[in-house]
Amino acid sequence: MKIKNKIIGKYFITVGAVWGLWLSGMILTYLLVVQPQHRTLAQVQKDFTVSNEQYNLAQTAQREDTQKHMAEKLEGVREFVRTFVINPTESSQLTFIISQLAGQCRLGNFTTKVKENAGSLNEQENLKIGEGWLELTFSSTFNQFATFLNSLEMNRPVVFVESAAIKRSDSGSLHDARVLISYLMDKPDSKPFAQAP
């Protein structure tokens, strides 16, 4: 019986060793061969999907209706930008528009003064836009003042009212007012946003 137990023990040890070596070999094969192949296959599939999407986009972009749609979209974006950003040459036109608004609001003693380098955008060289600043002084009633500020805020191109002050007059119904506005404009040394290429 002892011999039989020894033989059975050796048998189980041999079978266990063979199975252990086989299982170790399978694990090593998976880690060294199969898993890297899975990663490579996943990357190839991802690259194929990206290339296929780019190909489909290129095919779609060649169609005339797609080009027309994209041109319309680009013009819409340019029009939107023109409501916020003006060319430096149009800043005198903006002054004229603001003077017309002042006339419509019946402001008295209306003057404009350009404030040089009042903003921080002008100091940043990597930006394609800068700021223009105007100081407006005039005399008005409180209602005229409020109406004028409202018309400035609804103006196109957009102007930003940075500060507004009105000082009550002791001698009449017209009060002294001062408004500081800013606006965005293309930098003279950059390609304008608002113009078509």
The 8 nearest C-alpha neighbors of each residue, nearest first, counted from 0:
[[1, 3, 2, 4, 5, 6, 7, 8],
 [2, 0, 4, 3, 5, 6, 7, 8],
 [3, 1, 5, 0, 4, 6, 7, 8],
 [2, 4, 0, 6, 1, 5, 7, 8],
 [5, 3, 7, 1, 2, 6, 8, 0],
 [4, 6, 2, 8, 3, 7, 9, 1],
 [7, 5, 9, 3, 8, 4, 10, 2],
 [6, 8, 10, 4, 5, 9, 3, 11],
 [9, 7, 5, 11, 10, 6, 4, 12],
 [10, 8, 12, 6, 7, 11, 13, 5],
 [9, 11, 7, 13, 8, 12, 6, 14],
 [12, 10, 14, 8, 13, 9, 15, 7],
 [11, 13, 9, 15, 10, 14, 16, 8],
 [12, 14, 16, 10, 15, 11, 9, 17],
 [15, 13, 11, 17, 16, 12, 18, 10],
 [16, 14, 12, 18, 13, 17, 11, 19],
 [15, 17, 19, 13, 14, 18, 12, 20],
 [18, 16, 14, 20, 19, 15, 21, 13],
 [17, 19, 21, 15, 20, 16, 22, 14],
 [20, 18, 16, 22, 17, 21, 15, 23],
 [21, 19, 23, 17, 18, 22, 24, 16],
 [20, 22, 18, 24, 19, 23, 17, 25],
 [21, 23, 25, 19, 24, 20, 18, 26],
 [24, 22, 20, 26, 25, 21, 19, 27],
 [25, 23, 21, 27, 22, 26, 28, 20],
 [24, 26, 28, 22, 23, 27, 29, 21],
 [27, 25, 29, 23, 28, 24, 30, 22],
 [26, 28, 30, 24, 29, 25, 31, 23],
 [29, 27, 25, 31, 32, 26, 30, 24],
 [28, 30, 33, 26, 27, 32, 31, 34],
 [29, 31, 27, 34, 28, 32, 26, 33],
 [30, 32, 28, 29, 27, 33, 34, 35],
 [33, 31, 28, 29, 35, 34, 30, 36],
 [32, 34, 29, 36, 35, 37, 30, 31],
 [33, 35, 37, 36, 30, 29, 32, 38],
 [36, 34, 38, 37, 33, 32, 39, 31],
 [35, 37, 39, 33, 34, 38, 40, 32],
 [36, 38, 34, 40, 35, 39, 41, 33],
 [39, 37, 35, 41, 36, 40, 42, 34],
 [38, 40, 36, 42, 37, 41, 35, 43],
 [39, 41, 37, 43, 38, 42, 36, 44],
 [40, 42, 44, 38, 39, 43, 37, 45],
 [43, 41, 45, 39, 44, 40, 46, 38],
 [44, 42, 40, 46, 45, 41, 47, 39],
 [45, 43, 47, 41, 42, 46, 40, 48],
 [44, 46, 42, 48, 47, 43, 41, 49],
 [47, 45, 43, 49, 48, 44, 50, 42],
 [46, 48, 44, 50, 45, 49, 51, 43],
 [47, 49, 51, 45, 46, 50, 44, 52],
 [50, 48, 52, 46, 51, 47, 53, 45],
 [51, 49, 53, 47, 52, 48, 54, 46],
 [50, 52, 54, 48, 49, 53, 47, 55],
 [53, 51, 55, 49, 54, 50, 56, 48],
 [54, 52, 56, 50, 51, 55, 57, 49],
 [53, 55, 51, 57, 52, 56, 50, 58],
 [54, 56, 58, 52, 57, 53, 59, 51],
 [57, 55, 53, 59, 54, 58, 60, 52],
 [58, 56, 60, 54, 59, 55, 53, 61],
 [57, 59, 55, 61, 56, 60, 54, 62],
 [58, 60, 56, 57, 61, 62, 55, 65],
 [61, 59, 57, 62, 58, 65, 56, 66],
 [62, 60, 58, 59, 57, 63, 66, 65],
 [61, 63, 65, 60, 59, 64, 66, 58],
 [62, 64, 66, 65, 67, 61, 60, 68],
 [63, 65, 67, 66, 62, 68, 69, 60],
 [66, 64, 68, 67, 62, 63, 60, 69],
 [65, 67, 69, 63, 68, 64, 70, 60],
 [66, 68, 64, 70, 65, 69, 63, 71],
 [67, 69, 65, 71, 66, 70, 64, 72],
 [68, 70, 72, 66, 71, 67, 73, 65],
 [71, 69, 73, 67, 72, 68, 66, 74],
 [72, 70, 74, 68, 69, 73, 75, 67],
 [71, 73, 69, 75, 70, 74, 68, 76],
 [74, 72, 70, 76, 75, 71, 69, 77],
 [73, 75, 77, 71, 76, 72, 78, 70],
 [76, 74, 72, 78, 73, 77, 79, 71],
 [75, 77, 79, 73, 74, 78, 80, 72],
 [78, 76, 74, 80, 79, 75, 193, 81],
 [79, 77, 81, 75, 76, 80, 74, 82],
 [78, 80, 76, 77, 82, 81, 75, 83],
 [79, 81, 77, 82, 83, 78, 84, 76],
 [82, 80, 78, 84, 193, 83, 79, 85],
 [83, 81, 156, 80, 79, 155, 157, 84],
 [82, 84, 157, 81, 80, 156, 183, 85],
 [85, 83, 184, 183, 81, 80, 82, 185],
 [86, 84, 184, 81, 185, 89, 87, 183],
 [85, 87, 89, 185, 88, 184, 84, 191],
 [88, 86, 89, 90, 184, 185, 85, 187],
 [89, 87, 86, 90, 91, 92, 85, 187],
 [90, 88, 92, 86, 87, 91, 93, 85],
 [89, 91, 93, 92, 87, 88, 94, 86],
 [92, 90, 94, 93, 89, 95, 88, 87],
 [91, 93, 95, 89, 90, 94, 96, 88],
 [94, 92, 90, 96, 91, 95, 97, 89],
 [95, 93, 91, 97, 92, 96, 98, 90],
 [94, 96, 92, 98, 93, 97, 99, 91],
 [97, 95, 93, 99, 98, 94, 92, 100],
 [96, 98, 100, 94, 99, 95, 93, 101],
 [97, 99, 101, 95, 100, 96, 94, 102],
 [98, 100, 102, 96, 97, 101, 103, 95],
 [101, 99, 97, 103, 102, 98, 104, 96],
 [100, 102, 98, 104, 99, 106, 103, 105],
 [103, 101, 105, 99, 104, 100, 106, 98],
 [102, 104, 100, 105, 101, 99, 106, 147],
 [103, 105, 101, 102, 106, 143, 147, 100],
 [106, 104, 102, 103, 101, 107, 143, 139],
 [105, 107, 139, 101, 104, 138, 102, 137],
 [106, 108, 138, 109, 137, 139, 105, 173],
 [109, 107, 137, 138, 110, 106, 136, 139],
 [108, 110, 137, 107, 136, 106, 111, 138],
 [111, 109, 136, 135, 108, 137, 112, 134],
 [112, 110, 135, 134, 133, 136, 113, 109],
 [111, 113, 134, 133, 114, 135, 110, 136],
 [114, 112, 133, 132, 115, 134, 111, 131],
 [113, 115, 132, 133, 117, 112, 116, 134],
 [114, 116, 117, 113, 132, 131, 118, 133],
 [117, 115, 118, 121, 114, 119, 131, 132],
 [116, 118, 115, 114, 132, 119, 131, 130],
 [119, 117, 116, 120, 130, 121, 131, 132],
 [118, 120, 121, 122, 117, 123, 116, 130],
 [121, 119, 129, 122, 123, 118, 130, 128],
 [122, 120, 129, 119, 123, 130, 118, 116],
 [121, 123, 120, 119, 124, 118, 116, 129],
 [124, 122, 120, 121, 125, 126, 119, 129],
 [123, 125, 126, 122, 121, 127, 120, 128],
 [126, 124, 123, 127, 128, 122, 120, 189],
 [127, 125, 128, 124, 123, 129, 120, 186],
 [128, 126, 186, 189, 185, 125, 129, 190],
 [129, 127, 185, 186, 126, 184, 183, 130],
 [128, 130, 121, 120, 184, 186, 183, 185],
 [131, 129, 183, 182, 184, 118, 120, 121],
 [130, 132, 182, 181, 183, 184, 129, 133],
 [133, 131, 181, 114, 180, 113, 182, 130],
 [134, 132, 113, 180, 112, 114, 179, 135],
 [133, 135, 179, 112, 111, 178, 113, 180],
 [136, 134, 111, 178, 177, 110, 179, 133],
 [137, 135, 177, 110, 176, 109, 178, 111],
 [138, 136, 109, 108, 176, 107, 175, 106],
 [137, 139, 175, 107, 174, 173, 176, 106],
 [140, 138, 173, 174, 106, 143, 144, 107],
 [139, 141, 173, 143, 142, 174, 172, 144],
 [140, 142, 144, 143, 145, 139, 174, 165],
 [143, 141, 145, 144, 140, 146, 139, 147],
 [144, 142, 146, 140, 145, 141, 139, 104],
 [143, 145, 141, 147, 142, 146, 139, 140],
 [146, 144, 142, 148, 147, 143, 149, 141],
 [147, 145, 143, 149, 144, 148, 142, 150],
 [146, 148, 150, 144, 149, 145, 143, 104],
 [149, 147, 151, 145, 150, 146, 144, 152],
 [148, 150, 146, 152, 147, 151, 145, 153],
 [149, 151, 147, 153, 152, 148, 154, 146],
 [152, 150, 148, 154, 149, 153, 147, 158],
 [151, 153, 149, 150, 154, 148, 158, 159],
 [154, 152, 150, 151, 149, 155, 157, 158],
 [155, 153, 151, 157, 152, 156, 150, 158],
 [156, 154, 157, 82, 153, 158, 83, 152],
 [155, 157, 82, 83, 154, 158, 81, 84],
 [156, 158, 155, 83, 154, 82, 159, 182],
 [159, 157, 182, 181, 152, 156, 180, 160],
 [158, 160, 181, 180, 161, 182, 157, 152],
 [159, 161, 180, 162, 179, 158, 181, 163],
 [162, 160, 180, 179, 159, 181, 163, 178],
 [163, 161, 179, 160, 178, 164, 180, 177],
 [162, 164, 178, 177, 179, 165, 161, 160],
 [165, 163, 177, 176, 178, 166, 162, 175],
 [164, 166, 176, 175, 177, 167, 174, 163],
 [167, 165, 175, 174, 176, 168, 164, 177],
 [168, 166, 174, 165, 169, 175, 173, 172],
 [167, 169, 174, 170, 171, 166, 173, 175],
 [170, 168, 171, 167, 172, 174, 173, 166],
 [169, 171, 168, 172, 173, 174, 167, 175],
 [172, 170, 173, 168, 169, 174, 167, 140],
 [171, 173, 140, 174, 168, 170, 139, 169],
 [174, 172, 139, 140, 138, 171, 168, 175],
 [173, 175, 168, 167, 138, 139, 166, 140],
 [174, 176, 138, 166, 165, 137, 139, 167],
 [177, 175, 165, 137, 164, 138, 136, 166],
 [176, 178, 136, 164, 135, 163, 165, 137],
 [179, 177, 163, 135, 162, 134, 164, 180],
 [178, 180, 134, 162, 161, 133, 160, 135],
 [181, 179, 160, 161, 133, 159, 132, 178],
 [182, 180, 132, 159, 131, 158, 133, 130],
 [181, 183, 158, 131, 130, 159, 132, 184],
 [182, 184, 130, 84, 129, 131, 83, 85],
 [185, 183, 85, 84, 129, 86, 128, 130],
 [186, 184, 128, 86, 191, 129, 127, 187],
 [185, 187, 128, 189, 188, 129, 127, 184],
 [186, 188, 189, 185, 87, 190, 191, 86],
 [187, 189, 186, 190, 185, 127, 191, 128],
 [190, 188, 186, 187, 127, 191, 185, 128],
 [189, 191, 192, 188, 127, 185, 187, 186],
 [192, 190, 193, 185, 194, 189, 86, 186],
 [193, 191, 194, 190, 185, 80, 77, 84],
 [192, 194, 81, 191, 77, 80, 195, 84],
 [195, 193, 192, 191, 196, 77, 190, 81],
 [194, 196, 193, 77, 192, 74, 191, 73],
 [195, 194, 190, 191, 192, 193, 77, 74]]
